Amino acid sequence: MKTLLVTGGAGFIGSNFVRMALSEHAGRRVVVLDGLTYAGNLENLEGLQELYPERYRFVRADVTDAQALASLFAEEAVEEVVHFAAESHVDRSILGPMAFVKTNVMGTATLLEAARQAWGDGRGRYLQVSTDEVYGALGDAGAFTEETPLDPSSPYSASKAGADHLVLAYHRTYGMHTLITRCCNNYGPYQFPEKLIPFMIARMVSGDTLPVYGRGENVRDWIHVDDHNRGVFLALEKSGPGQVYNLGARCELRNIDLVRALIREVAAQTGRDPVELERRLAFVQDRPGHDWRYAIDPSKAVRELGFRPRVAFEEGLGSTVAWYLAHEGWWRRIVSGEYLEYVRKQYGA
């Protein structure tokens, strides 16, 4: 049985990945490492210890803690690493960039070095989960490919680009089996409510205004978290060393169109008046360095890995809204304290 280390496994994408790994990949023991900072939530992993007592372990540690990582690699004989752990919100990186440099750059370097020391004989696979934001912004046409030069715009995307360079350097310098996946915007259950979709759902339910940057014209490419994670598994199992794969579902939407689709879906599922929800839209000052458009070309992953997204956007959005409505207690426990202070600072709301 292989031992798979998942960093950031109590976060949104990571926790969904862990659940998929345990339920669909019986030949793996899954060790989750998470520092449980503001976006890491043990409730996202609830029930897994009871369901998989021999195949699941949770370790609370920071990804920058070299001693903790070395001990973990020794204890568990880790053979695979999927590195989700990251500070990931662009707005927060603008307010406080150093936390992003520490976690995303130094954390990646520390994890790579721990893996290199443990895998001195060349065994092991390391997969870095990255973002399309490392490529910068697109105009009105075209899509990012794996050959698109990195041109990050925010402290967040710059820190992820720096981490990506380290991952590829460890392959070229030390011969490690490292690879990178870069994905577009994810949505689905367990997403921290600072992100656009759960943020808007929570505010619609709570009767709050719906703040949208600028005029909402910026375009983003969307993929359901399960489709993203299926692509990560394909890359982990099939990719050669030193490869980069873009993962996307070819689903581009203007931010304002996404918010209006959410208004329609929330209204349909709750009986609220969509006209009243629309009146709550509030266009606010755009954030600095706001990239105009992202779009992913997943052709390489389709061709080499057999990657095929399965979740249509309308279906995925409907099931996502239903999940947040059914788990109101989950997000209400989060939307308090530090998070509310962040919202006030960011939006003046």
C-alpha positions as CSV (number, residue, x, y, z in Angstrom):
1,M,0.0,0.0,0.0
2,K,1.4,3.4,-1.0
3,T,1.6,6.2,1.5
4,L,0.4,9.5,0.1
5,L,1.1,12.7,2.0
6,V,-1.4,15.5,1.3
7,T,-0.4,19.0,2.6
8,G,-3.2,21.5,3.2
9,G,-5.6,18.6,3.3
10,A,-8.0,20.4,5.7
11,G,-8.6,23.2,3.2
12,F,-11.2,23.3,0.4
13,I,-9.5,21.5,-2.5
14,G,-7.3,19.4,-0.3
15,S,-10.1,18.0,1.8
16,N,-12.2,17.0,-1.3
17,F,-9.0,15.4,-2.7
18,V,-8.5,13.4,0.5
19,R,-12.1,12.1,0.5
20,M,-11.7,11.1,-3.1
21,A,-8.3,9.4,-2.4
22,L,-9.8,7.3,0.4
23,S,-13.1,6.4,-1.3
24,E,-11.8,5.7,-4.8
25,H,-8.1,4.7,-4.4
26,A,-8.1,1.8,-2.0
27,G,-4.4,1.1,-2.5
28,R,-3.3,4.2,-0.6
29,R,-2.8,5.2,3.0
30,V,-3.4,9.0,3.2
31,V,-1.6,11.2,5.7
32,V,-2.9,14.7,5.9
33,L,-0.6,17.5,7.1
34,D,-2.2,20.9,7.8
35,G,-1.3,23.8,10.0
36,L,-5.0,24.7,10.5
37,T,-4.6,28.4,9.8
38,Y,-7.7,30.4,9.1
39,A,-8.8,28.4,6.0
40,G,-7.9,24.9,7.4
41,N,-10.9,23.4,9.0
42,L,-11.0,19.9,10.7
43,E,-14.7,19.8,10.1
44,N,-13.9,19.3,6.4
45,L,-12.3,15.9,7.3
46,E,-15.0,14.9,9.8
47,G,-15.7,11.1,9.9
48,L,-12.7,10.0,8.0
49,Q,-10.8,8.5,10.9
50,E,-13.8,6.4,11.8
51,L,-14.4,5.3,8.2
52,Y,-10.8,4.5,7.4
53,P,-9.0,3.8,10.7
54,E,-6.0,2.0,9.0
55,R,-5.7,4.2,6.0
56,Y,-6.0,7.8,7.3
57,R,-3.9,9.9,9.6
58,F,-4.1,13.6,10.4
59,V,-1.0,15.5,11.5
60,R,-1.1,19.2,12.6
61,A,2.1,20.9,11.5
62,D,3.2,23.9,9.5
63,V,4.6,23.1,6.1
64,T,7.6,25.4,6.9
65,D,8.5,23.2,9.9
66,A,11.5,21.2,8.6
67,Q,11.8,19.0,11.7
68,A,8.2,18.0,11.6
69,L,8.4,17.1,8.0
70,A,11.6,15.1,8.4
71,S,10.0,13.1,11.3
72,L,6.8,12.5,9.2
73,F,8.7,11.2,6.2
74,A,10.7,8.8,8.5
75,E,7.6,7.6,10.4
76,E,5.4,7.0,7.4
77,A,7.8,6.1,4.5
78,V,6.0,8.5,2.3
79,E,6.1,7.6,-1.4
80,E,3.9,10.3,-2.9
81,V,3.3,14.0,-2.1
82,V,0.5,16.2,-3.3
83,H,1.1,19.7,-2.1
84,F,-2.0,21.8,-1.7
85,A,-0.9,23.8,1.3
86,A,-0.8,27.5,0.3
87,E,-2.1,30.9,1.1
88,S,-4.4,31.3,-1.8
89,H,-6.5,34.5,-1.7
90,V,-5.4,37.3,-3.9
91,D,-7.0,40.1,-1.8
92,R,-5.3,38.9,1.4
93,S,-1.9,38.8,-0.5
94,I,-2.4,42.5,-1.3
95,L,-3.1,43.3,2.3
96,G,-0.3,41.1,3.7
97,P,2.2,39.7,1.2
98,M,4.8,38.2,3.6
99,A,2.6,35.4,4.8
100,F,2.3,34.3,1.2
101,V,6.0,34.3,0.6
102,K,6.5,32.3,3.8
103,T,4.0,29.6,3.1
104,N,4.0,29.4,-0.6
105,V,7.7,29.8,-1.3
106,M,9.5,28.8,1.9
107,G,6.9,26.1,2.6
108,T,7.4,24.6,-0.8
109,A,11.2,24.7,-0.5
110,T,11.0,23.1,2.9
111,L,8.7,20.3,1.7
112,L,10.9,19.7,-1.4
113,E,14.0,19.4,0.7
114,A,12.3,17.0,3.1
115,A,11.3,14.8,0.2
116,R,14.7,14.9,-1.4
117,Q,16.4,13.9,1.9
118,A,13.9,11.1,2.4
119,W,14.0,9.9,-1.2
120,G,17.8,9.7,-1.7
121,D,17.5,6.6,-3.7
122,G,15.3,8.3,-6.3
123,R,11.9,6.9,-5.3
124,G,8.9,9.0,-4.7
125,R,6.6,11.4,-6.7
126,Y,6.0,15.0,-5.8
127,L,3.1,16.9,-7.3
128,Q,2.7,20.7,-6.9
129,V,-0.8,22.0,-7.2
130,S,-0.5,25.4,-8.7
131,T,-2.7,28.0,-10.4
132,D,-3.4,29.6,-13.8
133,E,-2.7,33.0,-12.1
134,V,1.0,32.4,-12.5
135,Y,0.5,33.2,-16.2
136,G,-0.8,36.7,-15.6
137,A,-3.7,38.1,-17.6
138,L,-5.1,37.4,-21.1
139,G,-6.8,39.8,-23.5
140,D,-10.1,39.0,-25.1
141,A,-8.9,36.0,-27.0
142,G,-6.6,33.0,-26.5
143,A,-5.9,30.6,-23.6
144,F,-3.0,29.7,-21.3
145,T,-0.9,26.7,-22.4
146,E,1.9,25.1,-20.6
147,E,4.3,27.1,-22.7
148,T,2.8,30.5,-21.8
149,P,5.5,32.5,-20.0
150,L,4.9,33.1,-16.3
151,D,3.9,36.8,-15.7
152,P,2.3,37.0,-12.2
153,S,0.4,40.1,-11.2
154,S,-0.2,39.8,-7.5
155,P,1.9,38.8,-4.5
156,Y,-0.1,35.6,-4.4
157,S,0.5,34.6,-8.0
158,A,4.2,35.7,-7.7
159,S,4.7,33.4,-4.7
160,K,3.1,30.5,-6.5
161,A,5.2,31.1,-9.6
162,G,8.3,31.1,-7.4
163,A,7.2,27.8,-5.9
164,D,6.7,26.4,-9.4
165,H,10.3,27.3,-10.4
166,L,11.6,25.5,-7.3
167,V,9.6,22.4,-8.1
168,L,11.0,22.2,-11.6
169,A,14.5,23.1,-10.4
170,Y,14.5,20.1,-8.0
171,H,13.8,17.9,-11.0
172,R,16.5,19.4,-13.1
173,T,19.1,19.6,-10.4
174,Y,18.5,16.5,-8.3
175,G,16.6,14.3,-10.7
176,M,13.5,14.2,-8.4
177,H,10.2,13.1,-9.9
178,T,8.4,16.4,-9.6
179,L,5.5,17.7,-11.6
180,I,3.0,20.6,-11.6
181,T,-0.7,21.0,-12.3
182,R,-2.1,24.4,-12.9
183,C,-5.8,24.8,-12.6
184,C,-8.5,27.5,-13.1
185,N,-11.0,28.7,-10.5
186,N,-12.5,25.8,-8.5
187,Y,-15.9,25.6,-6.9
188,G,-17.8,23.0,-4.8
189,P,-18.3,22.0,-1.2
190,Y,-16.1,23.0,1.7
191,Q,-14.8,26.2,0.0
192,F,-13.8,28.9,2.5
193,P,-16.5,31.7,2.3
194,E,-14.0,34.4,1.3
195,K,-14.1,33.0,-2.2
196,L,-16.6,34.4,-4.7
197,I,-19.2,31.6,-4.9
198,P,-19.7,30.8,-1.2
199,F,-19.2,34.4,-0.3
200,M,-22.1,35.4,-2.5
201,I,-24.3,32.5,-1.3
202,A,-23.7,33.4,2.3
203,R,-24.5,37.0,1.8
204,M,-27.7,36.3,-0.2
205,V,-28.9,34.0,2.6
206,S,-28.0,36.6,5.3
207,G,-29.6,39.6,3.6
208,D,-26.4,41.4,2.9
209,T,-25.2,43.5,-0.1
210,L,-23.4,41.6,-2.9
211,P,-20.1,43.5,-3.6
212,V,-18.7,43.1,-7.0
213,Y,-15.3,44.5,-8.1
214,G,-15.4,47.2,-10.8
215,R,-18.3,46.4,-13.2
216,G,-17.9,42.7,-12.9
217,E,-16.5,42.4,-16.4
218,N,-13.4,40.4,-15.4
219,V,-13.5,36.8,-16.9
220,R,-12.7,33.7,-15.0
221,D,-12.5,30.0,-16.1
222,W,-14.3,27.6,-13.7
223,I,-14.0,23.9,-12.9
224,H,-15.7,21.7,-10.3
225,V,-13.4,20.6,-7.5
226,D,-14.0,16.9,-8.2
227,D,-13.0,17.3,-11.9
228,H,-9.8,19.2,-10.8
229,N,-8.9,16.4,-8.3
230,R,-9.5,13.7,-10.9
231,G,-7.0,15.5,-13.0
232,V,-4.5,15.7,-10.2
233,F,-4.8,11.9,-9.7
234,L,-4.3,11.3,-13.4
235,A,-1.1,13.4,-13.3
236,L,0.2,11.7,-10.2
237,E,-0.3,8.3,-11.6
238,K,0.6,8.8,-15.3
239,S,2.9,11.8,-15.7
240,G,6.6,11.6,-16.4
241,P,9.0,13.7,-14.3
242,G,9.4,17.5,-14.9
243,Q,6.0,17.8,-16.6
244,V,3.4,20.6,-16.3
245,Y,-0.3,20.1,-17.0
246,N,-3.0,22.7,-17.2
247,L,-6.4,21.5,-15.9
248,G,-9.6,23.3,-16.9
249,A,-13.2,22.7,-18.1
250,R,-13.4,25.5,-20.8
251,C,-16.0,27.3,-18.8
252,E,-15.4,31.1,-19.0
253,L,-17.8,33.5,-17.3
254,R,-17.7,37.2,-16.5
255,N,-17.9,37.7,-12.7
256,I,-21.2,39.6,-13.0
257,D,-22.7,36.7,-15.0
258,L,-21.6,34.2,-12.4
259,V,-23.1,36.3,-9.6
260,R,-26.4,36.6,-11.5
261,A,-26.4,32.8,-12.2
262,L,-26.0,32.4,-8.4
263,I,-28.9,34.8,-7.8
264,R,-31.1,32.7,-10.0
265,E,-30.0,29.4,-8.4
266,V,-30.4,30.6,-4.8
267,A,-33.8,32.1,-5.6
268,A,-34.9,28.8,-7.2
269,Q,-33.8,26.7,-4.3
270,T,-35.0,29.0,-1.4
271,G,-38.0,30.8,-2.8
272,R,-36.4,34.2,-2.5
273,D,-37.3,36.9,-4.9
274,P,-34.5,37.2,-7.6
275,V,-35.4,40.8,-8.3
276,E,-34.8,41.6,-4.6
277,L,-31.5,39.8,-4.7
278,E,-30.4,41.6,-7.8
279,R,-31.1,45.0,-6.0
280,R,-28.4,44.0,-3.5
281,L,-25.6,44.2,-6.1
282,A,-23.1,46.8,-5.1
283,F,-20.2,47.6,-7.5
284,V,-17.1,48.5,-5.5
285,Q,-13.7,49.9,-6.3
286,D,-11.6,47.4,-8.3
287,R,-8.7,45.8,-6.5
288,P,-5.1,46.7,-7.6
289,G,-3.6,44.6,-10.4
290,H,-6.8,42.8,-11.1
291,D,-6.1,40.5,-14.0
292,W,-8.6,41.0,-16.9
293,R,-9.2,37.4,-18.0
294,Y,-8.0,33.8,-17.4
295,A,-8.6,30.9,-19.7
296,I,-7.0,27.4,-19.5
297,D,-6.2,25.2,-22.5
298,P,-6.2,21.6,-21.1
299,S,-5.3,20.0,-24.4
300,K,-2.1,18.5,-23.1
301,A,-3.8,16.9,-20.1
302,V,-6.6,15.6,-22.4
303,R,-4.1,14.1,-24.9
304,E,-1.5,12.7,-22.5
305,L,-3.5,11.8,-19.4
306,G,-7.0,11.2,-20.7
307,F,-8.4,14.1,-18.6
308,R,-12.1,14.8,-19.2
309,P,-14.2,17.0,-16.9
310,R,-17.4,15.3,-16.0
311,V,-19.4,18.0,-14.2
312,A,-21.4,20.5,-16.3
313,F,-21.3,24.0,-14.9
314,E,-25.1,24.3,-14.4
315,E,-25.2,20.9,-12.6
316,G,-22.2,21.7,-10.5
317,L,-23.4,25.2,-9.5
318,G,-26.8,23.8,-8.5
319,S,-25.3,21.1,-6.3
320,T,-22.9,23.6,-4.8
321,V,-25.7,26.0,-3.9
322,A,-27.6,23.1,-2.4
323,W,-24.6,22.0,-0.3
324,Y,-24.1,25.5,1.2
325,L,-27.8,25.8,2.0
326,A,-27.8,22.4,3.7
327,H,-24.6,23.3,5.6
328,E,-25.4,26.7,6.8
329,G,-24.1,25.9,10.3
330,W,-20.7,25.1,8.8
331,W,-20.2,28.4,7.1
332,R,-21.9,30.5,9.8
333,R,-19.3,29.1,12.3
334,I,-16.6,30.4,9.9
335,V,-18.1,33.8,9.1
336,S,-17.2,35.4,12.4
337,G,-14.3,37.0,14.3
338,E,-11.2,37.5,12.1
339,Y,-13.1,36.8,8.9
340,L,-15.6,39.5,9.5
341,E,-12.8,42.0,10.3
342,Y,-11.2,41.0,7.0
343,V,-14.5,41.6,5.1
344,R,-14.9,45.0,6.7
345,K,-11.3,46.0,5.8
346,Q,-11.6,44.7,2.2
347,Y,-15.1,45.8,1.2
348,G,-16.0,48.5,3.8
349,A,-19.1,46.4,4.5
